[in-house]
Amino acid sequence: MDKKFSITIGRQLGSGGRQIGEKLASQLGIFFYDKKLIQIASHESGLGKEFFEKVDEKTRHHFLGGRLAIFGSLGSGNYSGNYLSNERLFTIQSDVIEKLAKEKSAVFVGRCADYVLKSNPLCINIFISADMNDRIKHVSEKQNLSGKQAKELIEKMDKNRTDYYNYFSNKVWGNATSYHLCVNSSVLGIDETVNFIRQFVIQKFEL
């Protein structure tokens, strides 16, 4: 397939969404972008990555009208005493996603990539969920937390991602109408979920 295609993945914490995306990209032989998007946006804008991290889906804050102060010289420009709105930082990151999607086939995890690429006809939007017990177990093991702590973190992250996605996309995070395919990874497990999505992508794009 000569044309570049994109796969975006929204996911619940503990659902294995990032792992699924990474394995999917590997099996399809395409690029994978998650946190690396922040680094690329930082490099191309000349701004420190800490500013993009403050507008990241993992960070809870008040988006509407939010402004981040920038002190000192960053990159090639002097931004001392200036401010960047959350919307501006999101736009810079979105521009990076659009540019990468035009250059190469890739899997994009989070960052409202499905909304950013909404006008791209060669884009599949996927949401990965999982049963709460599986999510708690996964987060507990990965981050060495008690079951109670893991559940609290999951609830916090669900709130953060909901706020981030709903604000910037004007859609509803996790709602089936916002995606082409919604999959509960607890049903088939990580590897079989990857295989299921891969077959869906192959058929959709006629690979």
C-alpha distance (Angstrom), angle and dihedral (degrees) to the residues before:
residue distance angle dihedral
M1 . . .
D2 3.80 . .
K3 3.79 97.0 .
K4 3.79 118.6 81.2
F5 3.79 116.6 -115.2
S6 3.79 131.6 -164.6
I7 3.79 134.5 -148.8
T8 3.80 118.1 -163.6
I9 3.78 122.4 -163.4
G10 3.77 127.5 -160.8
R11 3.79 114.1 -174.8
Q12 3.76 147.6 177.4
L13 3.78 117.2 -118.3
G14 3.78 108.4 -96.2
S15 3.80 94.4 20.8
G16 3.81 93.2 105.5
G17 3.79 90.4 -118.4
R18 3.79 95.5 142.9
Q19 3.81 92.0 46.4
I20 3.80 90.2 48.2
G21 3.79 91.1 50.3
E22 3.78 92.8 49.0
K23 3.81 93.3 48.9
L24 3.79 91.4 45.0
A25 3.80 91.7 52.8
S26 3.81 90.7 48.3
Q27 3.80 93.6 50.4
L28 3.80 92.5 47.1
G29 3.80 92.2 45.1
I30 3.81 94.3 -123.8
F31 3.81 135.9 123.2
F32 3.81 125.4 -82.1
Y33 3.81 125.6 -147.3
D34 3.78 128.4 -175.5
K35 3.81 122.7 126.1
K36 3.80 88.3 -1.0
L37 3.81 87.5 77.3
I38 3.80 89.1 70.6
Q39 3.80 91.1 53.2
I40 3.80 92.2 48.6
A41 3.81 92.7 47.4
S42 3.79 89.6 48.9
H43 3.81 92.1 50.3
E44 3.80 96.4 46.2
S45 3.81 95.1 44.8
G46 3.78 96.8 41.4
L47 3.81 89.5 -127.2
G48 3.78 125.2 127.2
K49 3.79 113.8 -98.9
E50 3.82 89.6 -124.9
F51 3.80 89.1 76.1
F52 3.81 92.6 55.5
E53 3.80 90.5 45.1
K54 3.81 88.8 58.3
V55 3.80 89.1 59.0
D56 3.80 92.3 42.6
E57 3.81 121.4 124.6
K58 3.81 89.6 -114.8
T59 3.78 94.1 60.7
R60 3.77 120.7 80.1
H61 3.78 115.3 -143.5
H62 3.76 140.8 127.6
F63 3.81 105.8 -78.6
L64 3.78 101.7 -175.1
G65 3.77 109.2 94.2
G66 3.78 91.0 -12.4
R67 3.78 116.0 160.7
L68 3.78 129.1 -171.7
A69 3.77 121.3 -148.1
I70 3.80 116.3 -132.1
F71 3.78 116.3 -155.5
G72 3.77 126.2 -166.2
S73 3.78 129.8 -7.0
L74 3.78 118.1 -34.7
G75 3.77 122.2 -174.7
S76 3.78 114.0 -34.3
G77 3.81 95.8 -28.6
N78 3.77 133.3 69.8
Y79 3.82 109.5 -126.7
S80 3.80 96.4 170.2
G81 3.78 111.7 150.2
N82 3.82 93.6 5.6
Y83 3.75 131.0 113.9
L84 3.78 135.1 -143.0
S85 3.77 121.3 -154.6
N86 3.78 120.4 -129.2
E87 3.78 87.4 -117.2
R88 3.81 91.6 56.5
L89 3.80 92.3 51.0
F90 3.80 89.7 48.1
T91 3.81 89.8 50.8
I92 3.81 91.6 52.5
Q93 3.81 90.4 51.1
S94 3.82 90.7 46.0
D95 3.79 91.1 52.5
V96 3.80 88.3 55.6
I97 3.81 91.4 52.0
E98 3.81 92.1 49.3
K99 3.80 91.8 48.1
L100 3.80 93.3 49.6
A101 3.82 91.6 47.1
K102 3.80 90.1 55.6
E103 3.80 92.7 48.5
K104 3.80 102.2 45.4
S105 3.79 145.9 2.1
A106 3.78 109.1 -98.0
V107 3.78 150.7 156.7
F108 3.81 114.1 -118.8
V109 3.80 118.8 -163.0
G110 3.81 119.1 -156.1
R111 3.82 124.4 -36.7
C112 3.83 91.6 110.8
A113 3.80 87.6 -79.2
D114 3.81 91.2 156.5
Y115 3.81 90.0 58.9
V116 3.79 93.1 42.8
L117 3.81 90.6 53.0
K118 3.81 95.5 39.6
S119 3.81 92.1 122.4
N120 3.81 93.3 50.6
P121 3.84 108.8 102.4
L122 3.82 90.3 -162.2
C123 3.77 96.1 62.5
I124 3.81 130.8 104.6
N125 3.81 119.0 -161.9
I126 3.80 117.7 -152.1
F127 3.80 133.5 -178.4
I128 3.81 121.8 -158.8
S129 3.79 120.4 -157.1
A130 3.81 132.7 166.0
D131 3.80 140.1 -167.5
M132 3.80 112.4 -80.1
N133 3.81 94.1 -119.3
D134 3.81 90.4 55.2
R135 3.79 91.3 46.2
I136 3.80 92.1 51.6
K137 3.80 91.7 47.6
H138 3.81 92.7 48.9
V139 3.81 94.6 47.7
S140 3.81 92.7 43.6
E141 3.79 92.3 53.6
K142 3.79 96.2 41.7
Q143 3.80 97.2 46.5
N144 3.81 99.6 27.8
L145 3.81 94.1 -119.0
S146 3.78 133.0 146.0
G147 3.79 117.5 -106.5
K148 3.80 90.4 -103.9
Q149 3.81 93.0 49.4
A150 3.80 91.4 47.5
K151 3.80 91.8 51.2
E152 3.80 91.4 49.6
L153 3.81 90.8 50.1
I154 3.81 91.2 48.3
E155 3.80 91.9 51.7
K156 3.80 91.0 48.0
M157 3.79 92.9 49.3
D158 3.80 92.4 46.7
K159 3.80 88.0 54.9
N160 3.81 92.9 47.1
R161 3.79 94.3 48.7
T162 3.80 91.8 44.9
D163 3.80 91.8 52.1
Y164 3.80 92.9 45.6
Y165 3.80 96.6 46.4
N166 3.80 97.4 40.8
Y167 3.79 92.8 47.9
F168 3.79 99.3 47.4
S169 3.81 99.0 34.1
N170 3.82 102.4 34.8
K171 3.82 85.8 -136.7
V172 3.81 132.0 101.6
W173 3.81 119.9 -93.0
G174 3.80 111.5 -125.5
N175 3.80 94.3 6.4
A176 3.82 111.3 134.2
T177 3.81 91.9 -132.5
S178 3.82 89.5 64.2
Y179 3.82 93.9 61.5
H180 3.80 143.5 45.0
L181 3.80 93.6 -132.2
C182 3.81 133.9 17.5
V183 3.81 118.1 -167.4
N184 3.81 132.5 -174.8
S185 3.81 103.8 -145.2
S186 3.81 91.0 -160.1
V187 3.80 89.9 71.7
L188 3.81 98.9 61.3
G189 3.80 103.3 10.0
I190 3.80 126.1 -120.2
D191 3.80 101.0 -66.4
E192 3.80 96.3 43.9
T193 3.79 90.6 45.1
V194 3.82 87.7 55.4
N195 3.80 90.1 50.6
F196 3.81 91.6 47.9
I197 3.81 93.0 51.2
R198 3.80 92.0 43.2
Q199 3.81 90.9 56.4
F200 3.80 89.6 47.5
V201 3.81 90.7 52.5
I202 3.81 93.3 45.3
Q203 3.78 91.7 52.3
K204 3.81 94.2 43.4
F205 3.79 94.9 50.2
E206 3.81 95.6 31.0
L207 3.80 91.8 -126.3
